[in-house]
Amino acid sequence: MSVRKSSIRMTGLALALFAALHGVAVAADNDVAPAAADAAADKAKTLDSVSVIGQGESRQVQRITVEDVKVLPPGTSPLKVLASKPGVHFESSDPFGAYEWSTRFSLRGFNQSRLGFTLDGIPLGDMSYGNNNGLHISRALIAENLGSAELAEGIGSLGTASTSDLGGAVQFFSSDPTPNYGLTFAQGIGTDSVRRTYVRLDTGNKDGFAMYLSGAYSTVDKWKGDGAQEQMQFNVKATYDFGDSRIGALLTTSDRDETDYQDLSLDMLHRLGWNWDNYAPDWNRAVNAAKGVYTGGVNNPDDAYYAGRGVRKDRIASVFGDFALAEGLRLKATGYYHYDRGQGHWFTPYQASFPGTPQATPISIRTTEYGIDRAGATAALNWDIGAHHLEAGVWYEDSNHNVQRNFYYITGPVDDRKFLKNPDLRLFYQHYETTTYQYYIQDSMHLLDDRLAIDVGFKAPDTKVEARNMPGTIKTYATGDLTAKKNFLPQVGASYKLGDGFEVFASYAKNIAAFQAGVTGPLATTQVAFDTFGKKLKPEQSRTIEGGLRSVTDFYEASLALYDVKFDNRLLVISQCSGIVGCPSGYANVGSATSRGAELAFNLKLTPELRWNNSLSYNRSRYDDNYMDGSTLVPTKGKTVVDSPKQLFFSELAWVHGPWDLRVSANYTGKRYYTYTNDASVPSYWLFNLGAGYDVGKVGVVQDLKFALNVTNLADKKYFGSIGTNGFIANDPQGQFATLQVGAPRAAMLTATLRF
């Protein structure tokens, strides 16, 4: 998208936001009775108000409550909070789960790129590091402003705005403004010089209008090596309730700078140890290594680099409305715009700076530079008529994504904590435009005195990706287009209340995923290769069957789910011919994978003050087929899917008594493979976390003062957290593939929260 088009679109949305808020202010002064405002305040989303195990749902659904966040430090990614739920596998190499290069999230054998994520209905794409159509939740929303989250382990709702939700979806919701005026200030300090400041001002409810402005700044040194992770965020949300309707606006910004940890291999671990990292600030050692002069156990140029970094700038703006059109008839609509600019920096020894001159240096900075300008809208019409709840919705998005690979020449160590400009060498520059249309229709029926609920519906996605090269590059990628379209993807389900708090449920769904744009997609190859394989590609698709039993009493709540998932047309980068022919690699459909398993959630209320929360998962995900890489057979049939642990376990004991809140939790993650043939893996591990809080209450002008101490990895366990940070390969017999990240050691954070 041109800069002019981006500016016009951004200006238009800014005007729409101004008009909406201006209209809110005028109406607030003249039209709304206090009773309407009070009723609207009761509907505000908070973490306290959501059900945990999805009672009444025909799908397997889990929800975050306020209790889930207390055992983790402030600012922790909501994805890490979800790790307490059955079926969820989350990994990161930092204590907060916010270092995006390392964050990994999967469900039932589906990795993050095949799941769906939204915030207040705004699509976040697959939240991958080099995202082409979204952004990570850690940038989209200040963690303290999370209102609730709904996790669908296997089947996302039909209205989820996602083109990648083959195996489940997560819907995040921002908190609403509070009905009362107030100022919240929180300051956290801790291990590795961590500092986090959070401020939020709520205007309170004035004749139906309410608003908050909030900001957060966080910085923490890497726990090994040199550098820091730094982020500045602002969130503004305004709502206006009139009668039984609501309109509002949301604006979020994020500026993030993160210094990379070095990816390790098993061989590097044995030679260099758990705490091995990049060379910075030792520039001379990095230069010597680039020249082939190694010291201290290093034996190749990829053991370490001088440094690596990711910088990101994001802006999201949305306007939304929920309108009561008539008795039993409602319309919900959201319009949104997302602006993103990002760069990934790498001090590479594979491209010299100023070659052939007196300034020649064996290191340059290689960048991958991203740009996203996307706008879209969702709308859903809901109609309650008799025993039926009818719903029909549409989603449209136009997303423009640019990606380029550049080199910047340097003569020594430079401060790259900024966006670099005017490259010395441009390798490639490609533009992608992705157009998405999707509609869905669903009927939810309640029969037999509401004991039986039946959901029947379908969706019809149509996503087209077009690629073209920009001028002035050395290397050109393919131009062309790919379309993923289905006119009928069914979803059916039912739940039945057996009595005494028991209910059974079952559901079935089919889904497809759109072809990816960007450097990880099938168009990021040569024109010859794409012309060879492009027309043969089929979009990835899935079929999910799940069912189970739920039970809720005054003493406990429990949910047991069983599932069977078929993943077809799996896409993989492989050679298109034998090595001697020498044709370039490309994408191909390499068969299917099958996942079967069970998920148990069991939360026990031992006393009014003591709760014991547990989740247990067993997942067996296996490849169904071998595949050919050129002329080589890769024997993957029957092998376990990479980064897919069979066993996951979470347990938390929480004691809340008067002003005290004490919690201890344990996580178990089973063995994981990082090669398709399962010849290389990382072992299972246990992690323990501790949280302690004390509510002092009113102190002078402070209405409420709270202290919280959070400790992660209490036992200081050494383990591999994220795997696959550089992707996965067929085999690694010598353990030399650097795609592993070490998990963070023990870390502590003390936070004081003051409310005025």
C-alpha positions in Angstrom: 0.0 0.0 0.0 1.3 3.5 -0.8 2.1 6.0 1.9 -0.6 8.2 0.4 -3.3 5.5 0.7 -2.2 4.7 4.2 -2.4 8.3 5.2 -5.9 8.7 3.7 -7.1 5.5 5.4 -5.6 6.5 8.8 -7.1 10.0 8.5 -10.5 8.7 7.6 -10.5 6.3 10.6 -9.3 9.1 12.9 -12.2 11.3 11.7 -14.6 8.4 12.3 -13.2 8.0 15.8 -13.5 11.7 16.5 -17.1 11.7 15.2 -18.1 8.8 17.3 -16.6 10.2 20.5 -17.9 13.7 19.7 -21.4 12.2 19.3 -20.9 10.3 22.5 -20.1 13.5 24.4 -23.1 15.4 23.0 -25.5 12.5 23.7 -24.1 12.0 27.2 -25.1 15.5 28.2 -28.6 15.4 26.8 -30.2 12.0 26.2 -29.4 9.3 28.8 -31.0 8.7 32.1 -28.9 7.6 35.1 -30.8 4.4 35.3 -29.6 3.4 31.8 -26.0 4.1 32.8 -26.4 1.9 35.9 -27.8 -0.9 33.8 -25.0 -0.6 31.3 -22.4 -0.7 34.1 -23.7 -4.1 35.2 -22.8 -5.5 31.7 -19.2 -4.5 31.8 -16.7 -7.4 31.1 -14.5 -8.2 34.0 -12.3 -11.2 34.8 -14.5 -11.9 37.8 -17.7 -12.4 35.8 -16.9 -15.2 33.3 -17.6 -18.9 33.6 -14.5 -21.1 33.7 -15.3 -24.4 32.0 -17.8 -23.3 29.4 -21.1 -24.5 30.8 -23.8 -24.7 28.2 -21.4 -24.7 25.3 -21.5 -27.4 22.7 -17.7 -27.0 22.2 -14.8 -27.5 24.5 -14.3 -24.0 26.0 -12.2 -22.6 28.8 -12.1 -19.1 30.1 -9.6 -17.0 32.0 -10.8 -15.6 35.4 -9.2 -13.0 37.7 -7.8 -15.9 39.7 -5.7 -17.1 36.8 -3.5 -14.1 36.6 -2.5 -13.8 40.3 0.3 -16.4 40.2 2.2 -14.6 37.5 4.0 -11.2 37.4 2.2 -8.1 36.2 2.7 -7.6 32.5 2.8 -11.3 31.8 1.4 -12.3 28.4 -2.2 -13.5 28.4 -0.9 -16.5 26.4 1.2 -17.6 29.5 -1.9 -17.2 31.6 -3.7 -19.6 29.3 -1.1 -22.3 30.0 -3.1 -23.3 33.1 -5.9 -24.5 30.9 -6.1 -28.1 29.5 -4.7 -28.7 26.0 -2.6 -25.5 26.0 1.1 -25.7 25.4 3.0 -22.4 25.8 6.7 -21.7 25.8 9.0 -18.7 26.1 12.6 -18.0 27.0 11.7 -15.0 29.2 9.8 -14.9 32.5 6.9 -12.8 31.1 6.2 -14.8 27.9 6.5 -11.5 25.9 9.8 -12.1 24.0 8.1 -12.7 20.7 10.9 -14.5 18.8 10.6 -17.2 21.4 6.9 -17.4 22.3 5.2 -20.6 21.1 1.6 -21.5 21.6 -0.1 -24.7 20.4 -3.3 -26.7 20.9 -3.8 -30.4 20.2 -0.8 -30.6 17.9 -1.6 -27.4 15.9 1.0 -24.8 16.2 0.4 -21.1 16.5 0.3 -20.5 12.7 -2.8 -22.7 12.5 -4.8 -21.1 15.3 -7.0 -18.0 15.4 -6.7 -15.0 17.7 -8.8 -11.9 18.1 -9.0 -8.9 20.4 -12.5 -7.4 20.9 -13.3 -9.1 17.6 -10.3 -7.5 15.8 -8.3 -10.2 14.1 -4.7 -10.6 15.3 -3.6 -13.0 12.6 -1.6 -15.9 13.9 0.5 -13.7 16.2 3.8 -15.1 14.8 7.0 -13.1 15.0 7.0 -12.1 11.3 3.3 -11.6 11.2 1.9 -10.5 7.9 -1.7 -9.8 8.9 -1.8 -9.1 12.6 0.2 -8.6 15.8 1.0 -10.3 19.1 -1.5 -9.8 22.0 1.4 -8.5 24.1 1.6 -5.5 21.7 -2.1 -5.2 21.0 -3.2 -4.6 24.7 -1.6 -3.7 28.0 -1.7 -6.8 30.0 -3.4 -5.1 33.0 -6.3 -4.1 30.7 -7.2 -7.6 29.9 -10.9 -8.1 30.7 -11.4 -11.7 29.9 -10.4 -14.4 27.4 -12.1 -17.4 25.9 -10.2 -20.4 24.7 -11.7 -22.9 22.3 -9.2 -25.8 22.3 -10.5 -27.4 19.1 -13.3 -25.5 17.4 -13.5 -21.7 17.4 -16.8 -20.0 17.1 -18.1 -19.4 13.6 -17.9 -15.7 14.1 -14.1 -15.7 14.8 -12.4 -13.4 12.4 -9.5 -15.6 11.4 -8.2 -17.2 8.3 -5.9 -19.6 10.2 -8.0 -21.3 12.9 -7.6 -24.9 11.9 -7.3 -26.1 15.4 -8.9 -23.7 17.8 -9.1 -20.1 18.7 -8.5 -17.6 21.5 -10.7 -14.5 21.8 -9.3 -11.8 24.1 -11.5 -9.0 25.4 -10.3 -5.6 26.8 -11.7 -4.5 30.1 -14.4 -1.8 30.0 -14.1 1.5 31.8 -15.2 1.3 35.4 -18.4 3.0 36.6 -16.6 5.1 39.2 -13.8 7.7 38.8 -10.4 6.5 39.8 -6.7 6.5 39.3 -4.6 3.3 39.4 -0.8 3.4 39.7 1.4 0.3 39.9 5.1 0.0 40.1 7.0 -3.2 39.8 10.7 -4.0 40.4 12.6 -7.3 40.3 15.2 -9.6 39.0 17.4 -8.5 36.1 16.7 -4.9 36.7 13.1 -5.3 35.7 11.0 -2.2 36.1 7.3 -1.9 35.1 5.1 1.2 35.6 1.4 1.1 34.9 -1.0 4.1 35.1 -4.8 4.1 34.4 -7.3 6.9 34.8 -11.0 6.1 34.7 -13.4 8.9 34.1 -16.3 7.0 35.7 -19.8 6.9 34.3 -21.4 10.2 33.3 -24.9 9.8 31.9 -23.8 6.6 30.0 -20.4 7.8 28.9 -17.2 6.2 30.4 -13.6 6.2 29.4 -10.2 5.3 30.5 -6.7 6.3 29.5 -3.8 4.1 30.4 -0.1 3.7 29.8 2.6 1.2 30.7 6.4 1.2 30.4 8.5 -1.9 31.0 12.1 -2.7 30.7 14.1 -5.7 31.8 17.7 -6.8 31.1 18.2 -10.1 29.4 18.8 -12.8 32.0 21.9 -13.8 30.1 24.1 -11.9 27.6 23.8 -8.2 26.9 20.8 -6.0 26.1 17.3 -5.4 27.3 13.6 -5.8 26.4 11.8 -2.5 26.4 8.2 -1.5 25.6 6.0 1.6 25.8 2.2 1.2 25.4 -0.9 3.4 25.6 -4.6 2.2 25.6 -7.6 4.4 25.4 -11.2 3.0 25.5 -14.5 4.9 25.5 -18.0 3.6 25.7 -21.4 5.2 25.6 -24.5 3.2 26.7 -27.9 4.4 25.7 -31.0 2.4 26.4 -30.0 -1.2 25.7 -27.4 -0.2 23.1 -23.7 0.7 23.2 -21.1 2.4 21.0 -17.5 2.9 21.6 -13.9 3.2 20.4 -10.6 1.6 21.2 -7.1 3.0 20.5 -3.9 1.1 21.3 -0.3 1.8 20.6 2.9 -0.1 21.2 6.6 0.7 20.7 8.7 -2.4 21.4 12.5 -3.0 21.3 13.7 -6.5 22.2 17.3 -7.8 22.2 17.5 -11.4 21.0 18.8 -14.4 22.8 21.0 -16.7 20.8 19.3 -19.9 19.4 21.1 -23.0 20.6 21.6 -26.5 19.3 22.2 -29.6 21.5 25.8 -29.6 20.3 26.2 -26.0 21.3 24.8 -26.8 24.8 27.4 -29.5 25.3 30.2 -27.3 24.1 29.2 -23.9 25.4 26.7 -24.4 28.3 23.3 -23.2 29.2 24.2 -19.5 29.6 25.8 -19.1 26.2 24.6 -16.1 24.2 25.7 -13.6 21.6 29.1 -11.8 21.8 27.9 -8.2 22.6 29.4 -6.1 23.9 32.7 -7.8 22.8 33.0 -6.4 19.3 36.5 -7.7 18.7 35.5 -11.3 19.4 32.7 -11.0 17.0 35.0 -9.6 14.3 37.5 -12.4 14.9 34.8 -15.0 14.6 33.6 -13.5 11.4 37.2 -13.9 10.1 37.3 -17.6 11.2 39.3 -17.0 14.4 37.4 -18.8 17.2 37.9 -18.9 21.0 36.4 -20.5 24.1 34.8 -23.6 22.6 33.3 -21.8 19.5 34.0 -23.7 16.3 31.8 -22.1 13.6 30.4 -18.7 12.7 26.9 -19.6 13.7 27.7 -20.4 17.4 27.1 -16.7 18.1 26.8 -13.3 16.4 27.5 -9.9 17.8 23.8 -9.2 18.5 20.2 -9.5 17.2 17.2 -7.3 17.7 13.5 -6.7 16.9 11.9 -3.3 16.8 8.1 -2.9 16.4 5.7 0.0 16.1 1.9 -0.7 16.2 -1.2 1.4 16.1 -4.7 -0.1 16.3 -7.9 2.0 16.2 -11.5 0.6 16.2 -15.0 1.8 16.5 -17.7 -0.6 17.6 -21.4 -0.8 18.3 -24.0 -3.1 19.8 -27.5 -2.0 18.9 -30.9 -3.2 20.0 -32.9 -2.9 16.8 -36.1 -4.4 18.1 -37.4 -7.0 20.6 -34.9 -9.9 20.4 -33.0 -8.3 17.4 -29.5 -7.0 17.8 -26.7 -5.8 15.5 -23.1 -5.8 16.5 -20.5 -4.2 14.3 -16.8 -3.3 14.5 -14.6 -1.3 12.1 -10.8 -1.4 12.6 -7.5 -0.2 11.2 -4.0 -1.6 12.1 -0.7 0.1 11.2 2.6 -1.8 11.8 6.2 -1.2 11.1 8.9 -3.6 12.2 12.5 -4.6 11.7 14.5 -7.6 12.7 18.2 -6.9 13.0 21.1 -9.4 12.7 24.8 -8.6 12.8 25.7 -11.1 10.1 29.2 -12.4 9.4 28.0 -13.5 5.9 28.0 -10.1 4.3 30.9 -7.7 4.7 30.5 -4.0 5.0 32.2 -1.8 2.4 33.8 -4.7 0.7 37.0 -3.9 -1.3 37.6 -0.6 0.5 39.8 0.5 3.4 36.6 0.6 5.6 35.9 -3.1 4.9 34.5 -4.8 8.0 33.5 -8.6 8.0 30.1 -7.8 9.6 27.1 -5.9 8.4 23.6 -5.5 9.8 21.0 -7.6 7.9 17.4 -6.6 8.4 14.1 -8.1 7.6 11.7 -5.1 7.4 7.9 -5.5 7.7 5.0 -3.2 7.0 1.3 -3.8 7.5 -1.6 -1.5 6.6 -4.9 -3.3 7.0 -8.5 -2.2 7.5 -11.6 -4.3 7.9 -15.0 -4.6 9.4 -17.1 -7.3 11.1 -20.9 -7.3 11.6 -23.3 -9.8 13.1 -27.1 -9.8 13.3 -28.7 -11.7 16.2 -32.4 -12.6 16.3 -34.1 -14.4 19.2 -37.3 -16.0 18.0 -39.0 -18.6 20.1 -36.6 -21.4 20.9 -34.1 -20.2 18.2 -31.2 -17.8 18.4 -30.3 -17.0 14.8 -27.0 -15.3 14.0 -25.6 -14.2 10.6 -22.3 -12.4 10.2 -19.8 -11.1 7.7 -16.1 -10.1 7.8 -14.2 -8.1 5.3 -10.5 -7.2 5.4 -8.0 -5.7 3.0 -4.5 -6.2 4.2 -1.3 -4.8 2.6 2.0 -6.3 3.7 5.5 -5.3 2.5 8.6 -7.3 3.4 12.1 -6.5 2.4 15.6 -7.8 3.2 18.3 -5.2 3.4 21.9 -4.8 4.5 23.4 -1.8 6.3 27.2 -1.3 6.3 29.0 -0.5 9.6 32.6 0.0 10.7 32.1 -0.9 14.3 29.5 -1.6 17.0 26.5 0.7 16.6 23.4 1.4 18.6 20.6 -0.2 16.5 17.7 0.3 19.0 15.9 2.2 16.3 14.5 1.8 12.8 17.4 1.8 10.3 17.1 3.8 7.0 18.8 4.0 3.6 20.2 0.5 3.2 23.5 -0.1 1.4 22.2 -3.2 -0.3 18.7 -4.5 -0.9 18.3 -8.2 -1.5 14.5 -8.3 -2.1 11.4 -6.3 -1.6 7.9 -7.8 -2.1 4.4 -6.5 -1.7 1.4 -8.7 -0.7 -2.2 -7.8 -0.8 -4.6 -10.1 1.0 -8.3 -9.7 0.5 -10.7 -11.7 2.8 -14.4 -12.2 2.6 -16.2 -14.4 5.1 -19.8 -14.9 6.1 -21.4 -17.3 8.5 -24.9 -18.4 9.5 -25.9 -20.2 12.7 -29.0 -21.4 14.6 -28.8 -22.1 18.3 -31.8 -24.0 19.5 -32.9 -24.5 23.1 -35.3 -27.4 23.6 -36.8 -29.6 26.3 -37.2 -26.8 28.8 -33.6 -25.6 28.0 -32.1 -28.9 28.8 -31.1 -29.5 25.2 -29.1 -27.0 23.2 -28.3 -27.6 19.5 -26.0 -25.4 17.4 -26.1 -25.7 13.6 -24.2 -23.5 11.2 -21.6 -23.0 8.5 -19.1 -20.4 7.3 -17.8 -19.6 3.9 -14.3 -18.0 3.7 -12.7 -16.6 0.6 -9.1 -15.3 0.9 -6.9 -14.2 -2.0 -3.2 -13.5 -1.7 -1.5 -11.5 -4.5 2.2 -10.9 -4.6 4.3 -8.5 -6.7 8.0 -7.4 -6.6 9.0 -3.9 -5.9 11.8 -2.4 -8.1 15.4 -2.0 -7.1 16.2 -5.5 -5.7 19.0 -8.0 -6.4 16.8 -11.1 -5.9 13.2 -11.3 -7.1 10.5 -13.6 -5.7 7.5 -14.9 -7.5 4.5 -12.8 -8.7 1.2 -14.4 -8.7 -1.8 -15.2 -6.5 -3.3 -18.0 -4.5 -6.9 -18.4 -3.3 -8.3 -20.4 -0.4 -12.1 -20.7 -0.7 -14.9 -22.9 0.5 -18.6 -22.2 0.2 -19.6 -24.5 3.0 -17.7 -25.4 6.1 -20.2 -26.9 8.6 -20.2 -26.7 12.4 -22.7 -28.6 14.5 -22.9 -29.3 18.2 -25.1 -30.1 21.1 -25.2 -30.0 24.9 -27.6 -31.8 27.2 -28.2 -31.1 30.9 -28.5 -34.5 32.7 -29.4 -32.9 36.0 -27.5 -32.5 39.4 -25.0 -30.2 37.6 -24.0 -32.6 34.9 -24.1 -32.0 31.2 -22.7 -33.7 28.1 -21.6 -32.0 24.9 -20.4 -32.9 21.4 -19.4 -31.0 18.3 -18.1 -31.4 14.8 -16.5 -28.8 12.5 -14.5 -28.4 9.3 -12.1 -25.6 8.6 -9.5 -24.4 6.0 -6.6 -22.0 6.4 -5.6 -19.3 3.9 -2.3 -19.3 2.2 0.3 -17.2 4.0 1.7 -14.0 2.7 5.3 -13.0 3.5 8.7 -14.6 3.8 7.3 -17.8 5.2 4.6 -18.2 2.5 4.5 -20.2 -0.7 5.0 -17.1 -2.9 8.4 -16.4 -1.3 10.3 -18.4 -3.9 11.5 -18.1 -7.5 9.0 -17.6 -10.3 10.1 -20.9 -11.8 9.5 -22.8 -8.6 6.1 -21.1 -8.0 5.0 -21.8 -11.6 5.9 -25.5 -11.0 4.0 -26.1 -7.7 1.7 -23.1 -7.3 -1.3 -24.5 -9.2 -1.0 -27.8 -7.4 -1.4 -26.4 -3.9 -4.5 -27.0 -1.9 -5.3 -25.0 1.3 -4.7 -26.8 4.6 -7.9 -28.1 6.1 -9.0 -29.8 9.3 -11.9 -32.0 10.6 -12.5 -31.9 14.3 -14.8 -34.2 16.4 -15.0 -33.6 20.2 -17.3 -34.5 23.0 -17.3 -34.7 26.8 -18.9 -34.3 30.2 -19.1 -31.3 32.5 -20.1 -31.1 36.1 -20.6 -28.2 38.5 -21.5 -28.3 42.2 -20.8 -26.1 45.2 -17.8 -28.3 46.0 -16.1 -28.6 42.5 -16.3 -27.9 38.8 -15.0 -30.4 36.2 -14.8 -30.9 32.5 -13.6 -33.9 30.5 -13.2 -33.7 26.7 -12.2 -36.3 24.2 -11.3 -35.4 20.6 -10.3 -36.7 17.2 -8.7 -34.3 14.7 -7.7 -34.8 11.1 -5.3 -32.3 9.5 -5.1 -32.6 5.7 -3.1 -31.0 3.0 -0.2 -30.1 5.4 2.1 -27.6 3.7 5.9 -27.9 3.9 8.9 -26.4 2.2 10.6 -29.2 0.2 12.7 -29.7 -2.9 10.7 -30.0 -6.0 13.1 -32.4 -7.7 16.3 -34.4 -7.1 19.4 -32.6 -6.0 21.3 -33.3 -9.2 18.7 -31.4 -11.2 19.1 -28.4 -8.9 15.6 -26.8 -9.1 14.7 -24.4 -6.2 12.7 -25.5 -3.2 9.0 -24.7 -2.9 5.9 -25.6 -1.0 4.0 -28.9 -1.3 1.2 -30.7 0.3 2.8 -33.6 2.2 -0.1 -35.5 3.6 -2.0 -35.5 6.8 -1.7 -35.7 10.6 -4.1 -37.2 13.2 -4.5 -36.0 16.7 -6.4 -37.9 19.4 -6.5 -37.1 23.1 -8.2 -36.2 26.3 -8.4 -33.0 28.4 -9.4 -32.8 32.0 -10.1 -29.7 34.1 -10.8 -30.2 37.8 -11.2 -27.3 40.2 -11.9 -28.1 43.9 -13.2 -25.8 46.6 -11.6 -27.5 49.7 -12.8 -24.7 52.1 -14.2 -21.2 51.6 -10.6 -20.0 51.7 -8.7 -22.8 49.9 -9.0 -23.8 46.2 -7.2 -26.5 44.2 -7.2 -26.0 40.5 -5.9 -28.7 38.1 -5.7 -29.5 34.4 -4.4 -32.6 32.7 -3.9 -33.3 29.0 -2.9 -36.3 26.9 -2.4 -35.7 23.2 -1.1 -38.1 20.6 -0.4 -36.2 17.3 1.2 -38.3 14.5 2.0 -37.8 10.9 0.0 -40.2 8.7 2.3 -40.1 5.6 5.9 -40.2 4.4 6.9 -37.5 1.9 9.5 -37.0 -0.8 12.1 -34.2 -0.4 13.4 -34.2 -4.0 14.4 -37.8 -4.6 14.8 -38.6 -0.9 12.1 -40.4 1.1 11.5 -38.8 4.5 10.0 -41.5 6.8 7.6 -39.5 8.9 4.6 -41.9 8.9 3.7 -42.7 12.5 6.1 -40.2 13.9 5.0 -37.7 16.6 4.3 -34.1 15.4 7.1 -31.7 16.2 6.8 -29.6 19.4 3.8 -31.6 20.5 4.2 -33.0 24.0 2.0 -36.0 24.9 1.5 -35.0 28.5 0.7 -31.6 30.0 -0.2 -31.0 33.7 -1.0 -27.9 35.7 -1.9 -27.7 39.4 -2.4 -24.6 41.6 -3.2 -24.3 45.3 -4.7 -20.9 46.2 -5.4 -19.7 49.8 -7.3 -16.4 50.2 -7.9 -15.2 53.7 -8.7 -11.7 54.6 -6.0 -9.4 53.1 -3.8 -12.4 52.2 -3.6 -14.2 48.9 -1.1 -17.0 48.6 -0.7 -19.2 45.5 1.7 -21.9 44.4 1.5 -23.7 41.0 3.3 -26.5 39.1 3.5 -27.1 35.4 4.7 -30.3 33.7 5.6 -30.5 30.0 6.4 -33.8 28.3 9.1 -34.7 25.9 9.1 -32.8 22.6 10.7 -33.5 19.2 12.1 -30.9 16.9 12.7 -33.1 13.8 10.0 -34.7 11.6 11.6 -38.1 11.9 11.8 -37.9 15.7 15.6 -38.5 15.9 16.1 -35.4 18.1 14.2 -34.1 21.1 14.3 -32.2 24.3 13.3 -33.8 27.6 10.3 -33.2 29.8 10.5 -30.8 32.8 8.6 -29.4 35.8 8.3 -25.7 36.7 7.0 -24.2 39.9 5.7 -20.6 40.4 4.8 -18.7 43.6 2.6 -15.7 44.2 1.8 -13.8 47.4 -0.3 -10.7 47.8 -1.4 -8.5 50.7 -4.1 -5.9 50.6 -3.3 -3.1 53.0 -6.6 -1.3 52.3 -7.1 2.5 52.7 -4.0 4.5 53.6 -4.5 8.3 53.8 -5.6 9.6 50.3 -4.9 6.1 48.9 -8.2 4.3 48.7 -6.5 0.9 48.3 -2.9 -0.2 48.6 -1.8 -3.7 47.5 1.6 -5.5 47.5 2.3 -8.6 45.4 5.4 -10.8 45.1 5.7 -13.2 42.2 8.4 -15.8 41.7 8.7 -17.8 38.5 10.7 -21.0 38.1 10.9 -21.3 41.8 13.3 -24.3 41.8 15.6 -22.6 39.2 15.2 -25.4 36.8 17.4 -25.6 33.7 15.3 -26.6 30.7 14.6 -25.9 27.0 11.6 -23.7 26.7 10.9 -22.8 23.1 11.9 -25.1 20.3 11.5 -24.5 16.6 12.6 -20.8 16.8 14.4 -21.4 13.5 11.9 -23.9 12.2 12.0 -27.7 12.1 14.0 -30.1 9.9 13.7 -33.7 8.9 16.5 -35.0 11.0 19.4 -33.8 13.2 21.6 -36.8 14.0 24.5 -34.7 15.3 22.4 -32.2 17.2 23.7 -29.3 15.3 20.5 -27.5 14.3 20.2 -24.2 16.3 16.5 -23.9 16.9 16.3 -24.2 20.7 15.9 -21.5 23.4 16.7 -22.0 27.0 14.0 -21.2 29.5 14.4 -18.4 32.0 15.9 -19.2 35.4 14.3 -18.1 38.7 13.0 -14.6 38.6 11.1 -12.4 41.1 9.0 -9.3 40.9 7.6 -7.1 43.6 4.7 -4.8 42.7 2.9 -2.1 44.6 -0.5 -1.0 43.3 -2.2 2.1 44.5 -5.8 3.1 43.7 -7.0 6.7 44.3 
